[in-house]
Amino acid sequence: MAIARIRKNDTVIVIRGNDAGKTGTVISVDAKEGTAIVGGLNVHKKAMRRTEKNPGGLVDREMPIKLCKLMPYDAEKKAGTRVKCGENEGKKVRIAVKSGKAL
């Protein structure tokens, strides 16, 4: 089984598009579509119908971003980094190429 480059709860940086240079935390990943939803990024207005729980009107929602536009964020180097596979105490882990630390 291949190790995913970006997973849920990872901190990522956007490398292309309107939100380029901004960081956020991954809320969900859809590997089949090749997209991820990142908290606070790629926010659009969506018209919602009034329900008992929702008052209705325009609501800000995070929309999916293509995985090719995201990079794992290395807090130590304060930049995006590539990821390689490695082992740590007999377990497969993702290792940041720039700092050499496990993600």
BELRA-V112422 format. One record per pair of residues at least 4 apart in sequence whose C-alpha atoms are under 7 Angstrom apart, sorted by the first residue. I is the first residue (numbers start at 1). GAP is how many residues later the second one is. Records with the same first field share a line. If there is no record, write none. Layout:
I=GAP + GAP
//
This chain:
5=78
6=4 + 66
7=22
8=18 + 19 + 20 + 21
9=16 + 17 + 18
10=15 + 16
11=12 + 13 + 14 + 15 + 61 + 62
12=11 + 12 + 13 + 58 + 59 + 60 + 61
13=8 + 9 + 10 + 11 + 57 + 58 + 59 + 60 + 67
14=5 + 6 + 7 + 8 + 9 + 55 + 56 + 57
15=5 + 6 + 54 + 55 + 56
16=4 + 53
19=22 + 23
24=14 + 15 + 16 + 17
25=13 + 14
26=10 + 11 + 12 + 13
27=10 + 11 + 12
28=8 + 9
29=6 + 7 + 8
30=4 + 5 + 6
31=4
34=32 + 33
35=29 + 30 + 31 + 32
36=28 + 29 + 30 + 31
37=25 + 26 + 27 + 28
38=24
39=23
40=22
41=21
42=20 + 21
43=17 + 18 + 19 + 20
44=16 + 17 + 18 + 19
45=13 + 14 + 15 + 16
46=12 + 13 + 14 + 15
47=10 + 11 + 12
48=8 + 9 + 10 + 11
49=7 + 8
50=4 + 5 + 6
51=4 + 5
71=9 + 10
72=8 + 9
73=6 + 7 + 8
74=4 + 5 + 6 + 7
75=4
77=22
81=15 + 16 + 17
82=14 + 15
83=11 + 12 + 13 + 14
84=10 + 11 + 12 + 13
85=7 + 8 + 9 + 10
86=6 + 7 + 8 + 9
87=4 + 5 + 6
88=4 + 5
93=9
94=8 + 9
95=5 + 6 + 7 + 8
96=4 + 5 + 6 + 7
//
